[in-house]
Amino acid sequence: MLSQEDQRRFEKITRQLRESDPRFFARLDNRIRGRRGRYLMLLTITLWASLPAMTVLAGRLAGAICATVLVANAALMWRFRHRLR
């Protein structure tokens, strides 16, 4: 955690860098988006792999909950992919 003075200095440096080299910040933004996409993909794979086991071991309700989370995850991934374009 930065002090308020350090936070203000950091924001000033960041603003100056953003103004002087906007391509650098665009690359950083793309890296962050790529990382989020990988996490969403990892979550999707994990959920699909655990869906049959959850249904068998914990019952239909757990399977239905897992399937609902998968649908929400698919919507997030679809939104994420279309925002990158």
JOVEN-V107019 format. One record per residue. N is the residue number from 1. RES is the residue in three letters. PSI is psi in whole degrees, -180 to 180 (NA if undefined). OMEGA is omega as a letter, one per 30 degrees, with the letter a starting at -180 (NA if undefined). Layout:
[[N RES PSI OMEGA] [N RES PSI OMEGA]]
//
This chain:
[[1 MET 129 l] [2 LEU 150 l] [3 SER 168 a] [4 GLN -38 l] [5 GLU -46 l] [6 ASP -39 l] [7 GLN -42 l] [8 ARG -43 l] [9 ARG -44 l] [10 PHE -45 l] [11 GLU -37 l] [12 LYS -45 l] [13 ILE -43 l] [14 THR -44 l] [15 ARG -42 l] [16 GLN -42 l] [17 LEU -41 l] [18 ARG -40 l] [19 GLU -36 a] [20 SER -28 a] [21 ASP 76 a] [22 PRO -28 l] [23 ARG -37 l] [24 PHE -46 a] [25 PHE -32 l] [26 ALA -40 l] [27 ARG -42 l] [28 LEU -42 l] [29 ASP -41 l] [30 ASN -37 l] [31 ARG -43 l] [32 ILE -44 l] [33 ARG -40 l] [34 GLY -39 l] [35 ARG -41 l] [36 ARG -40 l] [37 GLY -39 l] [38 ARG -40 l] [39 TYR -41 l] [40 LEU -41 l] [41 MET -42 l] [42 LEU -41 l] [43 LEU -41 l] [44 THR -47 l] [45 ILE -44 l] [46 THR -43 a] [47 LEU -44 l] [48 TRP -38 l] [49 ALA -32 a] [50 SER -13 a] [51 LEU -50 l] [52 PRO -42 a] [53 ALA -41 l] [54 MET -40 a] [55 THR -43 a] [56 VAL -46 a] [57 LEU -37 a] [58 ALA -8 l] [59 GLY 175 a] [60 ARG -35 a] [61 LEU -46 l] [62 ALA -39 l] [63 GLY -40 l] [64 ALA -39 l] [65 ILE -44 l] [66 CYS -40 l] [67 ALA -38 l] [68 THR -42 l] [69 VAL -37 l] [70 LEU -40 l] [71 VAL -43 l] [72 ALA -40 l] [73 ASN -41 l] [74 ALA -40 l] [75 ALA -41 l] [76 LEU -43 l] [77 MET -41 l] [78 TRP -44 l] [79 ARG -42 a] [80 PHE -46 a] [81 ARG -39 a] [82 HIS -21 l] [83 ARG -27 l] [84 LEU -25 a] [85 ARG NA NA]]
//
